[in-house]
């Protein structure tokens, strides 16, 4: 059987109800705290992804410019012609 006493009076029922409500508040505060921690973690990951995405975008743009310059230098092709030919493929 359970260790809890069976409520016998209205006062016992009120105390039991108050205890349940108190436990609910304690548990819900903990859950809210954990949800806030998860939200902070998600925000941190989002910031890291944004930074990395911007770094990669910059690297791609720089590499693209280097390739374009090398093609122009080696083959004497204008950037507009090179881009036009590449885009049509």
C-alpha positions as CSV (number, residue, x, y, z in Angstrom):
1,X,0.0,0.0,0.0
2,X,0.9,3.7,-0.3
3,X,2.8,5.6,2.4
4,X,0.3,8.4,2.1
5,X,-2.6,8.8,4.5
6,X,-6.0,8.7,3.1
7,X,-7.6,12.1,3.5
8,X,-10.3,11.9,6.2
9,X,-11.7,15.5,6.4
10,X,-12.1,18.6,4.3
11,X,-9.0,20.0,6.0
12,X,-7.0,16.9,5.0
13,X,-8.3,17.2,1.5
14,X,-7.3,20.9,1.4
15,X,-3.8,20.1,2.7
16,X,-3.4,17.3,0.2
17,X,-4.6,19.7,-2.6
18,X,-2.2,22.4,-1.5
19,X,0.7,19.8,-1.4
20,X,-0.2,18.7,-5.0
21,X,-0.4,22.3,-6.2
22,X,3.0,23.1,-4.5
23,X,4.6,20.1,-6.1
24,X,3.2,21.1,-9.5
25,X,4.6,24.6,-9.1
26,X,8.0,23.2,-8.2
27,X,8.1,20.8,-11.1
28,X,6.7,23.4,-13.6
29,X,9.4,25.9,-12.5
30,X,12.1,23.3,-13.2
31,X,10.6,22.5,-16.6
32,X,10.5,26.2,-17.5
33,X,14.1,26.6,-16.4
34,X,15.1,23.6,-18.6
35,X,13.2,25.0,-21.6
36,X,14.9,28.3,-21.2
37,X,18.3,26.6,-21.2
38,X,17.4,24.7,-24.4
39,X,16.2,27.9,-26.0
40,X,19.5,29.6,-25.1
41,X,21.4,26.6,-26.6
42,X,19.3,26.8,-29.8
43,X,20.1,30.6,-30.0
44,X,23.8,29.9,-29.6
45,X,23.8,27.2,-32.3
46,X,21.8,29.5,-34.6
47,X,24.4,32.3,-34.2
48,X,27.3,29.9,-34.8
49,X,25.5,28.6,-38.0
50,X,24.9,32.2,-39.2
51,X,28.6,33.0,-38.7
52,X,29.8,29.9,-40.4
53,X,27.4,30.4,-43.3
54,X,28.7,34.0,-43.8
55,X,32.3,32.7,-43.6
56,X,31.6,30.1,-46.3
57,X,29.8,32.6,-48.5
58,X,32.8,34.9,-48.3
59,X,35.2,32.0,-49.1
60,X,33.1,30.9,-52.1
61,X,32.9,34.5,-53.4
62,X,36.7,34.9,-53.0
63,X,37.4,31.5,-54.7
64,X,35.0,32.4,-57.5
65,X,36.8,35.6,-58.1
66,X,40.2,33.8,-58.1
67,X,38.9,31.2,-60.6
68,X,37.4,33.9,-62.8
69,X,40.7,35.9,-62.8
70,X,42.7,32.8,-63.6
71,X,40.4,31.9,-66.6
72,X,40.6,35.5,-67.9
73,X,44.4,35.5,-67.5
74,X,45.0,32.0,-69.0
75,X,42.4,32.0,-71.8
76,X,42.0,35.7,-72.4
77,X,38.2,35.4,-71.9
78,X,36.2,38.4,-70.7
79,X,34.2,37.9,-67.5
80,X,30.9,38.5,-69.2
81,X,31.6,35.9,-71.9
82,X,32.8,33.4,-69.4
83,X,29.7,33.8,-67.2
84,X,27.4,33.7,-70.2
85,X,29.0,30.4,-71.4
86,X,28.9,28.8,-68.0
87,X,25.3,29.9,-67.3
88,X,24.0,28.4,-70.6
89,X,25.3,24.9,-69.7
